[in-house]
Amino acid sequence: MKKYFFLFSAIIFLMFTSCKKTAVDSTNLKTFQSSINDLESSLTTIRQIKFNEALYILKTFGVEGNDDISKLKALSKLLEGKKVPQIFAMADKVAQDNNVEWKSSGPPSLGEMNIFGPENATEKDPNEIEANSLSITTTPIAIDSILGAKALQIVPRLLDNSGKPISFKNAALETILEVSSNGNKLLTSKNLMQNNNFKGFTLRFASLPKNKITDDKIEIKITVKSSKKTYQMIKTGVPVNTKSLLEPTVIKPDSLQTASQSSAIIDPNSATTPSTVTATNPKTTVQKFLNNLGSQNLKGAYEVSDNPNWGNFDQFSNPNSGFGAVKNLNVNSISEKNKTDNNASVNANYSVTDKNGNTVALDVTYGLKNINGTWKISSYKINSSQKK
C-alpha cells in the first residue's frame, strides 16, 4: 500500500511541476502574471530581484500606455512566448537605448520592484521620497571651437524645505523630460532617477528642428514620479545654440527636375546606376542604398531603410550628424552573407568622402528584413574604418 502511495505522490508532483510555465503566456493578465511567477520561481533569490527589475525597465521604457493596466497589457504582448534569458536581453537593450544605468548582469539596484503592485507591505519603500520641490540646472556641453555647444546637460534635483538636495538611494523614480518651444512639443525622453546624484539628460541640439524653435529659446519640463507624489518643474527661456540645430531640408523644384532628367540617362559602361537597381533582394537593396547616397539622393536612400536608430528623414539627412554629410561614395564590393525568408545580412566594402574632403574606407554589415515582400535595411554595423 505504501508503494502505491509514493507512486501516486510522485505522479501528483510531476503533474504539478509540469504545469509550470517556461515562457510568458499573454492570453490575459491573469495568465501573464501566473507565467511570470513561474519563471521567477525557477531563479535564485538574486536573479529573482534582477528579473523584477528587468520587468520594471521594460514596463517603464519598453511600452506605452495611459495607465498601469494598459502598460501591463502592452508588456504582456511584448513578452509573449519569451523566456528568462530573452527578457533579460530585451531589458538590457531598452536600458541602453534610454541611457538608463542598469544591466541585468549587475547587482540589484532598484530596490523592491513588482510590476503587478505590492503584494505585502514592506518596512520601507525606496520610492517613498519625502521632498518639497524640484530644481533644474542646464549646462552647455560638447563645445566645438567653431560651432559652439552641441548639447545641453539637463539635471533635475529633489530638494527639501530649505532648498537643499535630499539624500536617497536604490529608488526607481520614473523621470520624464519634455522639450518644447512656444507651446510646440519637440522632444520627450524618459529615464530612472535612482538617487540624487542622477546625471540627468543629454539634449543634443542636432535633434531639435531649427524651423520649430521660436526666438532661439526652448522650455524644459521635468516630471519625477515617486510612489506618493509627482514632482514637476518647468524652466522657460532656455537659450539654444542655433548653429548646432537641425537644419530643415529644402529641395528646390529646379534640382528635382534636373534629377528626374538625369535619372533617365543610363551609362552603358556603368554596372549599376540608381535608376537600374531595384530592391528585389537584399543585395540590390544595399546597392541601391549606396548608389543613392553617392548621388546625394538622400530621399531615395531613406526609402529603402527601416532602421529606428537612424530616426526620421530630417535626422537621417542631417549634414552634421547624418548621411547629409556624404559627398561621394565608391563601392568596391557587395556580398550577401546570410538570408532567410524574413531576415538577411549583406557585407559592403566602400570608400566615402564627406563634404569637407575627408575620405574613409569602410567595411560595413547591413542587416535587412523582409517587409511585405520588400527588403529594407534595418541595422548597420561598421566592422572597420580607415582614413585615407
C-alpha positions, 0 to 999 in steps of 0.5 A, spaced: 500 500 500 505 504 501 508 503 494 502 505 491 502 511 495 509 514 493 507 512 486 501 516 486 505 522 490 510 522 485 505 522 479 501 528 483 508 532 483 510 531 476 503 533 474 504 539 478 511 541 476 509 540 469 504 545 469 509 550 470 510 555 465 517 556 461 515 562 457 510 568 458 503 566 456 499 573 454 492 570 453 490 575 459 493 578 465 491 573 469 495 568 465 501 573 464 502 574 471 501 566 473 507 565 467 511 570 470 511 567 477 513 561 474 519 563 471 521 567 477 520 561 481 525 557 477 531 563 479 535 564 485 533 569 490 538 574 486 536 573 479 529 573 482 530 581 484 534 582 477 528 579 473 523 584 477 527 589 475 528 587 468 520 587 468 520 594 471 525 597 465 521 594 460 514 596 463 517 603 464 521 604 457 519 598 453 511 600 452 506 605 452 500 606 455 495 611 459 495 607 465 498 601 469 493 596 466 494 598 459 502 598 460 501 591 463 497 589 457 502 592 452 508 588 456 504 582 456 504 582 448 511 584 448 513 578 452 509 573 449 512 566 448 519 569 451 523 566 456 528 568 462 534 569 458 530 573 452 527 578 457 533 579 460 536 581 453 530 585 451 531 589 458 538 590 457 537 593 450 531 598 452 536 600 458 541 602 453 537 605 448 534 610 454 541 611 457 538 608 463 544 605 468 542 598 469 544 591 466 541 585 468 548 582 469 549 587 475 547 587 482 540 589 484 539 596 484 532 598 484 530 596 490 523 592 491 520 592 484 513 588 482 510 590 476 503 587 478 503 592 485 505 590 492 503 584 494 505 585 502 507 591 505 514 592 506 518 596 512 520 601 507 519 603 500 525 606 496 520 610 492 517 613 498 521 620 497 519 625 502 521 632 498 518 639 497 520 641 490 524 640 484 530 644 481 533 644 474 540 646 472 542 646 464 549 646 462 552 647 455 556 641 453 560 638 447 563 645 445 566 645 438 571 651 437 567 653 431 560 651 432 559 652 439 555 647 444 552 641 441 548 639 447 545 641 453 546 637 460 539 637 463 539 635 471 533 635 475 534 635 483 529 633 489 530 638 494 527 639 501 524 645 505 530 649 505 532 648 498 537 643 499 538 636 495 535 630 499 539 624 500 536 617 497 538 611 494 536 604 490 529 608 488 526 607 481 523 614 480 520 614 473 523 621 470 520 624 464 523 630 460 519 634 455 522 639 450 518 644 447 518 651 444 512 656 444 507 651 446 510 646 440 512 639 443 519 637 440 522 632 444 520 627 450 525 622 453 524 618 459 529 615 464 530 612 472 532 617 477 535 612 482 538 617 487 540 624 487 546 624 484 542 622 477 546 625 471 540 627 468 539 628 460 543 629 454 539 634 449 543 634 443 541 640 439 542 636 432 535 633 434 531 639 435 528 642 428 531 649 427 524 651 423 520 649 430 524 653 435 521 660 436 526 666 438 532 661 439 529 659 446 526 652 448 522 650 455 524 644 459 519 640 463 521 635 468 516 630 471 519 625 477 514 620 479 515 617 486 510 612 489 506 618 493 507 624 489 509 627 482 514 632 482 514 637 476 518 643 474 518 647 468 524 652 466 522 657 460 527 661 456 532 656 455 537 659 450 539 654 444 545 654 440 542 655 433 548 653 429 548 646 432 540 645 430 537 641 425 537 644 419 530 643 415 531 640 408 529 644 402 529 641 395 528 646 390 523 644 384 529 646 379 534 640 382 528 635 382 527 636 375 534 636 373 534 629 377 528 626 374 532 628 367 538 625 369 535 619 372 533 617 365 540 617 362 543 610 363 551 609 362 552 603 358 559 602 361 556 603 368 554 596 372 549 599 376 546 606 376 540 608 381 535 608 376 537 600 374 537 597 381 531 595 384 530 592 391 528 585 389 533 582 394 537 584 399 543 585 395 540 590 390 537 593 396 544 595 399 546 597 392 541 601 391 542 604 398 549 606 396 548 608 389 543 613 392 547 616 397 553 617 392 548 621 388 546 625 394 539 622 393 538 622 400 530 621 399 531 615 395 536 612 400 531 613 406 526 609 402 529 603 402 531 603 410 527 601 416 532 602 421 529 606 428 536 608 430 537 612 424 530 616 426 526 620 421 528 623 414 530 630 417 535 626 422 537 621 417 539 627 412 542 631 417 549 634 414 552 634 421 550 628 424 547 624 418 548 621 411 547 629 409 554 629 410 556 624 404 559 627 398 561 621 394 561 614 395 565 608 391 563 601 392 568 596 391 564 590 393 557 587 395 556 580 398 550 577 401 552 573 407 546 570 410 538 570 408 532 567 410 525 568 408 524 574 413 531 576 415 538 577 411 545 580 412 549 583 406 557 585 407 559 592 403 566 594 402 566 602 400 570 608 400 566 615 402 568 622 402 564 627 406 563 634 404 569 637 407 574 632 403 575 627 408 575 620 405 574 613 409 574 606 407 569 602 410 567 595 411 560 595 413 554 589 415 547 591 413 542 587 416 535 587 412 528 584 413 523 582 409 517 587 409 511 585 405 515 582 400 520 588 400 527 588 403 529 594 407 535 595 411 534 595 418 541 595 422 548 597 420 554 595 423 561 598 421 566 592 422 572 597 420 574 604 418 580 607 415 582 614 413 585 615 407 
